Amino acid sequence: MRGKLLPLLLALCLTLTACGAPSVSELPDDAAPESQPSVPAFDFQAEGLPLSELLAQAAADHKDSMTLRITQQDAASYFPNDPDSASLLTDAEIASLLEQRYPVDTVSREDALSDVDLLFRALHAAYGAYYYFGAARFDAAQAAVTDWLSEQERVSVNELGDRLQRELLFMLENDAHAIIWEPTPPEQVRYEYFYAAGWEFGQDDTGYFTEKDGVKWYVDGFSDSRVSLRPTLMADGRVVFAPVLFCTRPTVTGCSVTLRSEDGETAACDLTWTESRALREGNHQVDYKLLQENGLTYISVRDFDNHDWGDVLASYAADAVKARGSTAIIYDLRSNGGGGDEWSNQWVQNYTGIPERIQNPVLFANKNSALAKALYDVRGGGIGARGSFGSFDVGENPGSPRLPNAIPILILMDDACGSAGESALHYLRMLDNTLVIGSNSAGYQLCGNVAGFSLPCSGIGFQFGSSLDLHGDGTDVDFRGWAPDVWCDPQNVLPAALALLQNAGIADGAACETLNAAITAAYEAQPLPEAETLPEPESADMSGIVLEWQDNLYRPGDQLGGWFTNSYITVYYNGEPTADFTLTPGKKSICEMEKKEKGAGAGKIKVDTHRTGRSDFTVICGDESAVFTWCAH
């Protein structure tokens, strides 16, 4: 699948608090009340759950969740044969959608109405999830935007883009690859893992309990019905039950747990939520590492872009045979931004010795349209059209049988792992003896074969996929992802996972300590890139060649970019914007770059992204030259 995700260095030091528990909550002051229990704080450490039981339960859960229960008959309304949609777009309109533009500031009401009409016809003609969400919802959204435009004279393009986003939120909050105007702010739509540091519970025949002065206090319930007790990995390697809140950030509220003692006394205790953190948002590095110590194997891979990392990924796949003799494997997929599915599939093939491709259970349908065909013919994007326009190519793959595996594999996960990174997760979950630890994955699953377009009058960019992919019972997991078997703040999961193996008697302390030190040394030698805060142009050192893109500054050697249907870069030379430069573009298969000589964006670098990948480009001003990297993700 396409689409990348898409912020800190590895935290590798063992602590004595709940895994990933910072000293203060990351939430706003009004997100949760200050914790003031009605009874003294509980100082209780629950007995850890055996790893063997966790692996057995995970195997059953993986088999159940990966069984394809939705059928073509169940989902027939999602991919009807709609020949009328074949003629919704003219050849001229298709060509206009494929031409990338810089957005203008304002348009006339007539031009805005024309663009809106074209957008909704394009969605009807080519969007893979159009019928999944329902034609009536798109009709209502178009009517709402049209009614708003009827009250406008001159239309702000920014306001038009915002209005389209608002009316199409039903689509944008449930299809992570879809973009209208600008990406939907992830903090509004992405589900996050929140935990209450310091709280842990055991379980007996009566229920979940904590303990104080030898008296058990059982959980009666939580004031927020969304809260549940889930297996959670602590920093000392114990897996216990702890409160988990899984929701979008704006909906976090205060919560209390009601406890009842064995004597019938009750107490209400407030919980303070802390938001878990991904290892690294927007990673853009393959970060392939294979480290082995006394039977323990550690593997990390954070990018599956074949065009950027083909040689490295080929080594990664071939090295799978080296893990066969391990006593345990830690497979680190945190912050894997995706790319292509082939290398992670090949890894499982090489590890198991199975010659054929591993099949992920999925019901899929791809919309055939003139727009998809033109996209493939002109840009080489997508898969084109393989049937008559207006129809769907539909397939149902029950998946490969479960794969025998005797070696415990701990898969480290966070919510910055998506798309092809989640495909790797699927392939690994088809193996016996795998345990996913961390947070939910990103959830970039509903639509694939993604491409970007722009509207001819306003220049508003948008993107969507032509394919629809349904897993399990067909429930949409976009922006929610796949839940782990054991929860833990991804920032601190690695040392805790080593402690889990040590507690289980699979690895000795010396091996864990040595491997931990080796991983630490590897990241000190080649750290993951830190997120950079760039200065504003007015106050920055602007000597030499500097690029300005989306209000940030980039200097020689920097990388910039994303999956943008159109984008313009301003060139500065010794502090002044200049059009007197020479551009040497990079890989045309990833993006088209040109120096605009006239019209909108004249004197700037125009970038049209075609697919994910990296492309170096050179800017020359006077006697100076500078190389930058465009990263499409």
C-alpha positions as a printed Julia matrix, in Angstrom:
633×3 Matrix{Float64}:
   0.0     0.0     0.0
   1.01    3.55   -0.52
   1.11    6.32    1.98
   3.6     7.09    4.68
   3.4     8.49    8.0
   3.88    8.48    8.65
   9.75   11.97   17.93
  12.51   11.19   19.95
  15.59    8.97   20.23
  15.22    5.51   21.69
  14.85    5.52   25.45
  16.88    2.55   26.58
  17.24    2.99   30.33
  15.29    0.79   32.73
  13.16    2.62   35.25
  11.09    1.45   38.18
   7.8     3.09   37.21
   5.14    2.07   34.74
   6.58    1.65   31.26
   6.79    5.05   29.6
   5.42    6.98   32.57
   6.75   10.55   32.47
   6.78   12.65   35.6
   3.99   14.94   34.4
   1.01   14.49   32.16
   1.29   15.76   28.58
  -2.38   16.75   28.52
  -3.86   20.24   28.85
  -4.79   21.35   32.35
  -8.5    20.95   31.66
  -8.22   17.49   30.09
  -8.27   15.64   33.4
  -8.68   16.66   37.06
  -5.76   16.47   39.39
  -5.54   13.01   40.93
  -6.78   13.08   44.52
  -7.75    9.57   45.62
 -10.41    9.26   48.31
  -8.2     6.66   50.01
  -4.44    6.6    50.52
  -2.44    5.71   47.42
  -2.09    2.01   46.76
   1.45    0.68   46.8
   0.78   -2.58   45.01
   2.73   -4.65   42.52
   0.68   -7.3    40.8
   2.11  -10.65   39.85
   3.13  -10.71   36.21
   1.29  -12.81   33.66
   3.37  -15.7    32.25
   4.79  -15.08   28.79
   3.67  -18.53   27.67
   0.04  -17.64   28.46
   0.36  -14.29   26.71
   1.71  -15.96   23.57
  -1.05  -18.55   23.56
  -3.75  -15.9    23.97
  -2.17  -13.74   21.27
  -2.12  -16.67   18.83
  -5.87  -17.19   19.36
  -6.55  -13.45   19.03
  -4.45  -13.16   15.87
  -6.21  -16.1    14.26
  -9.61  -14.63   15.09
  -8.85  -11.05   14.0
  -7.22  -12.18   10.75
 -10.01  -14.52    9.72
 -11.84  -12.92    6.82
 -15.5   -12.97    7.84
 -16.9   -10.33    5.49
 -17.83  -11.76    2.09
 -18.44  -10.28   -1.34
 -22.15  -10.83   -0.79
 -22.03   -8.94    2.51
 -20.22   -5.99    0.92
 -21.88   -6.01   -2.5
 -23.32   -2.52   -1.97
 -19.79   -1.13   -1.56
 -18.74   -1.96   -5.13
 -21.76   -1.89   -7.45
 -21.51   -1.84  -11.19
 -22.27    1.81  -11.99
 -21.92    2.38  -15.76
 -23.37    5.89  -15.43
 -20.25    6.94  -13.5
 -18.08    6.07  -16.53
 -19.08    9.26  -18.34
 -18.96   11.68  -15.41
 -15.63   13.19  -16.48
 -14.63   14.46  -19.92
 -11.13   13.96  -21.3
 -10.47   17.68  -20.88
 -11.58   17.57  -17.24
  -9.36   14.56  -16.55
  -6.39   16.38  -18.08
  -7.14   19.41  -15.91
  -7.22   17.27  -12.76
  -3.82   15.76  -13.58
  -2.24   19.19  -14.08
  -0.71   20.39  -10.84
  -1.28   24.0    -9.8
  -0.45   26.48   -7.13
  -3.61   27.52   -5.23
  -4.82   31.05   -5.86
  -6.14   33.39   -3.16
  -9.68   33.93   -4.38
 -12.0    32.8    -7.17
 -15.38   33.9    -8.44
 -18.47   32.13   -7.17
 -18.97   30.59  -10.61
 -15.44   29.16  -10.69
 -15.8    27.85   -7.14
 -19.06   26.12   -8.05
 -17.41   24.62  -11.12
 -14.51   23.25   -9.02
 -16.83   21.83   -6.39
 -18.92   20.09   -9.0
 -15.79   18.63  -10.61
 -14.44   17.41   -7.27
 -17.58   15.5    -6.41
 -17.85   14.02   -9.89
 -14.22   12.85   -9.63
 -14.98   11.2    -6.29
 -18.05    9.51   -7.77
 -16.16    8.33  -10.84
 -12.96    7.01   -9.27
 -12.92    6.88   -5.45
 -12.74    3.31   -4.16
 -14.75    4.03   -0.99
 -17.44    6.22   -2.58
 -20.2     3.64   -2.11
 -18.7     2.39    1.15
 -19.47    5.76    2.72
 -22.64    6.14    0.66
 -23.52    8.33   -2.31
 -26.16   10.15   -0.25
 -23.52   11.51    2.13
 -21.47   12.92   -0.75
 -24.6    14.44   -2.28
 -25.44   16.09    1.05
 -21.89   17.4     1.41
 -21.96   18.9    -2.08
 -25.34   20.5    -1.41
 -24.05   22.06    1.81
 -21.0    23.56    0.09
 -23.11   24.76   -2.81
 -25.58   26.46   -0.44
 -22.7    28.22    1.29
 -21.29   29.38   -2.04
 -24.65   30.85   -3.03
 -24.12   33.46   -0.3
 -20.62   34.42   -1.5
 -19.54   36.88   -4.16
 -15.77   36.49   -4.23
 -14.69   33.21   -2.63
 -11.59   32.78   -0.47
  -9.88   29.58   -1.58
  -8.7    28.95    1.94
 -12.28   29.2     3.23
 -13.49   26.99    0.39
 -10.9    24.35    1.27
 -11.89   24.49    4.93
 -15.57   24.2     4.03
 -14.91   21.15    1.84
 -12.95   19.56    4.66
 -15.76   20.21    7.11
 -18.49   18.73    4.91
 -16.36   15.72    3.91
 -15.2    14.95    7.45
 -17.14   11.67    7.39
 -14.66   10.57    4.71
 -11.5    12.27    5.99
 -11.76   10.95    9.56
 -12.23    7.38    8.35
  -9.87    7.17    5.35
  -6.35    8.04    6.48
  -4.99    8.29    2.94
  -7.63   10.78    1.79
  -6.78   14.5     1.75
  -8.9    17.47    0.7
  -7.05   20.81    0.61
  -4.77   19.99    3.55
  -4.19   16.83    5.6
  -6.74   16.46    8.38
  -4.97   17.38   11.65
  -4.09   14.01   13.21
  -4.75   15.28   16.72
  -8.41   15.67   15.73
  -9.0    12.26   14.18
  -6.29    9.83   15.24
  -7.0     7.56   18.17
  -4.3     7.61   20.85
  -3.32    5.39   23.75
  -3.56    7.03   27.17
  -2.47    5.38   30.4
  -2.73    6.17   34.12
   0.79    5.95   35.52
   1.11    4.19   38.86
  -2.03    2.08   38.6
  -1.81   -1.69   38.15
  -4.12   -4.57   39.0
  -4.01   -8.31   39.46
  -6.8   -10.74   38.64
  -8.38  -13.58   40.59
 -11.68  -15.48   40.41
 -13.53  -12.48   41.87
 -12.2    -9.86   39.48
  -9.48   -7.25   39.06
  -7.95   -6.0    42.27
  -5.35   -3.8    43.89
  -4.23   -4.24   47.46
  -3.52   -2.12   50.54
  -2.43   -3.35   53.97
  -3.26   -6.9    52.96
  -6.82   -6.03   51.93
  -7.92   -6.51   48.33
  -9.89   -3.73   46.64
 -11.78   -4.83   43.53
 -12.62   -2.7    40.51
 -16.34   -1.89   40.38
 -16.04    0.23   37.25
 -14.8     3.43   35.64
 -16.7     6.69   35.28
 -15.72    6.73   31.59
 -17.13    3.63   29.89
 -14.37    3.77   27.29
 -11.75    2.84   29.89
 -10.82   -0.82   30.22
  -8.16   -2.89   31.96
  -5.68   -4.32   29.48
  -2.49   -6.38   29.75
   0.26   -3.76   30.13
   4.03   -4.19   30.2
   5.79   -2.52   33.09
   9.39   -1.38   32.93
  10.57   -4.26   35.13
   9.2    -6.8    32.64
   5.98   -7.72   34.43
   2.76   -7.81   32.41
  -0.15   -6.75   34.6
  -3.59   -5.24   34.06
  -3.69   -1.43   33.85
  -6.26    1.19   32.76
  -6.23    2.04   29.06
  -8.13    4.88   27.42
  -8.2     4.68   23.62
  -9.73    7.76   22.02
  -9.0    10.92   20.08
  -7.11   13.6    21.95
  -9.92   16.2    22.07
 -12.28   13.72   23.74
 -10.04   12.93   26.74
 -11.85   13.72   29.97
 -11.28   13.17   33.65
 -12.0     9.7    34.95
 -12.28    7.9    38.26
 -12.18    4.24   39.2
 -14.57    2.91   41.84
 -13.03    0.3    44.13
 -14.79   -2.0    46.59
 -12.94   -3.67   49.42
 -13.46   -7.24   50.56
 -15.33   -5.75   53.52
 -17.76   -3.85   51.28
 -16.2    -0.39   51.69
 -16.08    1.69   48.5
 -13.7     4.38   47.32
 -13.52    6.57   44.21
 -10.02    7.4    42.95
  -9.18    9.85   40.19
  -7.0     8.78   37.29
  -4.64   11.19   35.53
  -4.05   10.32   31.9
  -0.7    10.47   30.13
  -0.55   10.29   26.35
   1.79    7.68   24.92
   4.32    8.79   22.32
   5.49    7.22   19.07
   9.18    6.54   18.72
   9.61    9.01   15.87
   7.02   10.79   13.76
   8.0    11.25   10.11
  11.08    9.04   10.32
  12.26    8.93    6.65
  15.07    6.46    7.4
  15.17    2.72    6.86
  17.13    2.26   10.12
  17.78   -1.43    9.43
  19.64   -3.06   12.27
  20.33   -6.73   12.98
  22.03   -7.34   16.32
  22.45  -10.72   17.98
  23.69  -11.71   21.43
  23.72  -15.17   22.99
  20.58  -16.32   21.18
  18.75  -12.99   21.3
  18.05  -11.27   17.97
  17.07   -7.61   17.57
  15.75   -6.38   14.21
  14.65   -2.84   13.39
  13.28   -1.6    10.08
  11.43    1.71    9.75
  10.89    2.21    6.04
   9.93   -0.07    3.14
  10.53    2.31    0.25
  12.21    0.14   -2.37
  13.31    3.11   -4.48
  15.29    4.65   -1.63
  16.41    1.58    0.27
  16.26   -1.3    -2.22
  19.74   -2.66   -1.48
  19.31   -2.34    2.28
  15.87   -3.96    2.19
  17.2    -6.82    0.08
  19.78   -7.47    2.83
  17.07   -7.22    5.47
  14.97   -9.88    3.72
  17.94  -12.19    3.09
  19.08  -11.88    6.72
  15.85  -13.51    7.94
  17.57  -16.9     7.87
  20.0   -15.62   10.54
  17.11  -15.38   13.02
  16.11  -19.03   12.7
  18.3   -20.3    15.53
  17.36  -17.58   18.02
  15.99  -18.18   21.49
  13.85  -15.03   21.04
  13.44  -12.23   18.49
  12.6    -8.57   19.11
  11.19   -7.2    15.84
  11.03   -3.41   16.02
   8.48   -1.93   13.61
   7.92    1.31   15.51
   7.52    4.38   13.29
   7.74    2.4    10.06
   6.44    4.83    7.47
   5.53    2.2     4.87
   6.38    1.96    1.19
   5.98   -1.45   -0.45
   4.81   -4.8     0.93
   7.23   -7.07   -0.89
  10.27   -6.98    1.42
   8.48   -7.74    4.69
   6.64  -10.55    2.91
   9.95  -11.88    1.64
  11.39  -11.73    5.17
   8.65  -14.06    6.48
   9.15  -16.38    3.49
  12.89  -16.6     4.12
  12.44  -17.02    7.88
   9.91  -19.85    7.54
  11.35  -21.39    4.37
   7.99  -21.16    2.61
   8.59  -20.54   -1.11
   5.3   -18.87   -1.99
   4.19  -15.36   -1.13
   2.39  -14.94    2.2
  -1.21  -13.95    1.54
  -2.92  -11.46    3.81
  -6.65  -12.18    4.25
  -8.53   -9.32    2.61
 -11.57   -8.48    0.53
 -10.52   -5.94   -2.06
 -12.15   -3.98   -4.86
 -10.64   -1.49   -7.31
 -12.76    1.08   -9.17
 -12.15    1.13  -12.92
 -12.35    4.65  -14.31
 -11.07    6.85  -17.09
  -9.32    8.94  -14.43
  -7.44    5.91  -13.09
  -6.43    4.92  -16.63
  -5.19    8.43  -17.43
  -3.29    8.55  -14.14
  -1.47    5.34  -15.06
  -0.87    6.41  -18.68
   0.4     9.9   -17.83
   2.2     9.44  -14.5
   2.65    5.71  -14.21
   0.67    5.87  -10.96
  -1.84    3.4    -9.56
  -2.77    0.26  -11.45
  -4.87    1.81  -14.21
  -8.19    0.32  -15.24
  -8.49   -3.42  -15.87
 -12.21   -3.57  -16.57
 -14.96   -1.46  -18.05
 -15.24    2.03  -16.63
 -17.78    2.23  -13.82
 -17.14   -1.33  -12.67
 -15.03   -2.76   -9.85
 -12.45   -5.51  -10.0
 -13.31   -7.52   -6.88
 -11.33  -10.26   -5.18
 -11.53  -12.21   -1.95
  -8.36  -13.67   -0.47
  -8.8   -15.9     2.6
  -5.1   -15.61    3.3
  -2.36  -18.13    3.9
  -2.77  -20.72    6.66
  -1.15  -19.92    9.99
   2.58  -20.48    9.95
   4.27  -22.7    12.54
   6.97  -20.96   14.57
   8.49  -22.06   17.85
  10.62  -18.97   18.57
   8.98  -16.18   20.61
   8.84  -12.98   18.52
   8.09   -9.73   20.34
   6.86   -7.14   17.8
   7.31   -3.53   18.94
   4.6    -1.21   17.63
   3.51    2.45   17.74
   0.93    4.64   16.04
   3.44    6.03   13.56
   3.68    2.62   11.88
   1.26    2.52    8.99
   0.37    1.33    5.51
   3.1    -1.11    4.37
   4.42   -1.09    7.93
   1.05   -2.5     8.97
   1.31   -5.07    6.18
   4.53   -6.25    7.82
   2.61   -6.5    11.1
  -0.05   -8.64    9.38
   2.53  -11.05    7.97
   4.23  -11.46   11.35
   0.91  -11.99   13.14
   0.32  -14.99   10.87
   3.19  -16.73   12.68
   2.65  -18.69   15.88
   4.35  -17.38   19.04
   4.19  -13.68   18.19
   3.29  -10.97   20.69
   2.65   -7.34   19.7
   3.73   -4.87   22.39
   3.36   -1.08   22.41
   0.44    0.99   21.18
  -2.0     0.71   18.33
  -0.65    1.0    14.8
  -1.49    4.04   12.65
  -4.39    2.65   10.66
  -3.78    3.38    6.96
  -5.74    0.45    5.55
  -9.08    1.32    3.98
  -7.97    2.6     0.56
  -4.91    2.03   -1.6
  -3.58    3.03   -5.03
  -3.54    6.63   -3.86
  -3.02    9.57   -6.22
  -3.2    13.35   -6.03
  -5.04   15.85   -8.19
  -5.84   19.57   -8.25
  -8.88   21.61   -9.22
  -8.44   23.87  -12.26
  -9.86   27.16  -11.0
  -8.87   27.29   -7.32
  -5.8    25.04   -7.41
  -7.14   23.14   -4.39
  -5.29   19.83   -4.15
  -6.81   16.54   -3.08
  -5.96   12.86   -3.05
  -7.77    9.56   -2.69
  -7.35    5.88   -3.5
  -9.12    3.84   -6.15
  -9.1     0.59   -4.16
 -11.12   -0.53   -1.13
  -9.57   -3.07    1.27
 -11.63   -4.76    3.99
 -10.22   -6.98    6.72
 -11.79   -9.28    9.29
 -15.45   -8.38    9.7
 -15.03   -5.26    7.54
 -14.65   -2.79   10.41
 -12.72    0.31    9.36
  -9.48    0.69   11.34
  -8.17    3.9     9.73
  -6.76    6.34   12.31
  -7.37    3.58   14.89
  -5.0     0.9    13.71
  -4.54   -2.58   15.1
  -4.45   -2.95   18.87
  -1.4    -4.55   20.49
  -1.6    -7.71   22.54
   0.15   -5.94   25.41
   0.07   -2.18   25.89
   3.13   -0.09   26.76
   4.3     3.43   25.97
   6.31    2.9    22.74
   9.03    5.28   23.89
  10.19    2.83   26.57
   9.03   -0.54   25.31
  12.4    -1.92   24.18
  14.15   -2.29   27.58
  10.89   -3.49   29.1
  10.64   -6.2    26.42
  14.16   -7.36   27.27
  13.16   -7.52   30.94
  10.09   -9.57   29.97
  12.31  -12.14   28.25
  14.59  -12.23   31.25
  11.68  -12.76   33.65
  10.43  -15.62   31.47
  13.79  -17.37   31.68
  14.3   -17.14   27.93
  17.27  -14.79   28.18
  19.75  -14.23   30.98
  20.49  -10.83   32.43
  23.96  -10.63   30.93
  22.67  -11.25   27.4
  19.93   -8.64   27.84
  22.38   -6.11   29.22
  24.88   -6.74   26.43
  22.24   -6.52   23.69
  20.78   -3.39   25.24
  24.25   -1.81   25.27
  24.81   -2.82   21.64
  21.52   -1.23   20.58
  22.38    1.91   22.52
  25.79    2.08   20.83
  24.22    1.54   17.41
  21.89    4.5    17.9
  24.66    6.66   19.27
  26.63    5.93   16.09
  23.63    6.48   13.8
  20.8     8.22   15.65
  17.33    8.67   14.29
  16.85   12.24   13.06
  15.39   14.64   15.58
  12.43   16.76   14.61
  13.83   20.17   13.73
  12.4    23.51   14.73
  13.37   25.95   12.02
  13.68   29.71   12.51
  11.53   32.25   10.76
  13.1    33.96    7.73
  13.17   37.36    9.4
  15.46   36.26   12.23
  17.47   33.48   10.62
  20.99   33.35    9.24
  20.21   33.56    5.54
  23.72   33.45    4.1
  24.25   31.3     1.05
  21.46   29.28   -0.53
  18.41   28.72    1.64
  15.01   27.3     0.66
  11.71   28.35    2.18
   8.86   25.86    2.06
   5.66   25.97    4.11
   7.08   28.7     6.37
  10.19   26.68    7.26
  13.78   27.19    6.18
  16.02   24.5     4.74
  19.76   24.62    4.24
  22.09   22.54    2.04
  21.83   18.88    2.96
  18.35   19.24    4.53
  15.35   17.21    3.49
  11.87   18.6     2.96
   8.64   17.52    1.38
   5.77   15.11    1.67
   2.98   13.68   -0.44
   1.79   16.93   -1.96
  -0.22   17.23   -5.13
   1.38   20.61   -5.78
   3.97   22.63   -3.92
   6.15   25.69   -4.44
   9.58   26.4    -2.96
  11.11   29.87   -2.66
  14.87   30.21   -3.17
  16.83   32.7    -1.03
  20.38   33.77   -1.78
  22.27   35.71    0.88
  19.05   36.74    2.58
  17.03   37.81   -0.44
  14.44   35.84   -2.41
  15.74   35.28   -5.92
  14.59   33.95   -9.26
  18.17   34.01  -10.57
  19.03   30.36  -10.0
  19.5    27.14  -11.92
  17.68   23.97  -10.92
  18.86   20.42  -11.53
  15.9    18.19  -10.64
  16.1    14.66   -9.31
  14.15   11.47   -9.97
  11.18   12.14  -12.22
   9.58    8.88  -11.12
   9.14   10.39   -7.64
   8.37   14.0    -8.46
   8.47   16.5   -11.28
  10.47   19.63  -10.47
  10.71   22.76  -12.55
  11.62   26.4   -12.21
   8.46   28.36  -12.97
   9.23   31.11  -15.47
   5.8    32.75  -15.59
   2.31   32.63  -14.18
   1.42   31.57  -10.63
   4.56   30.77   -8.65
   6.89   32.46  -11.16
  10.49   32.46   -9.94
   9.89   29.51   -7.61
  10.49   25.76   -7.76
   7.32   23.84   -8.5
   7.12   20.26   -7.23
   4.55   17.67   -8.3
   4.77   14.45   -6.28
   3.94   11.17   -8.03
   4.79    8.56   -5.41
   6.69    7.96   -2.2
  10.47    8.14   -2.2
  13.48   10.42   -2.03
  14.87   12.65   -4.75
  17.99   14.81   -4.47
  17.96   18.09   -6.37
  20.54   20.85   -6.84
  20.1    24.63   -6.75
  22.83   26.87   -8.17
  23.08   30.6    -7.41
  26.11   32.44   -8.74
  29.18   30.35   -7.96
  27.44   28.38   -5.2
  25.53   25.13   -5.47
  23.53   23.28   -2.84
  21.93   19.84   -2.73
  18.61   19.23   -0.98
  16.38   16.16   -0.7
  12.67   16.02   -1.47
  11.06   13.27    0.66
   7.64   12.18   -0.57
   5.93   10.18    2.17
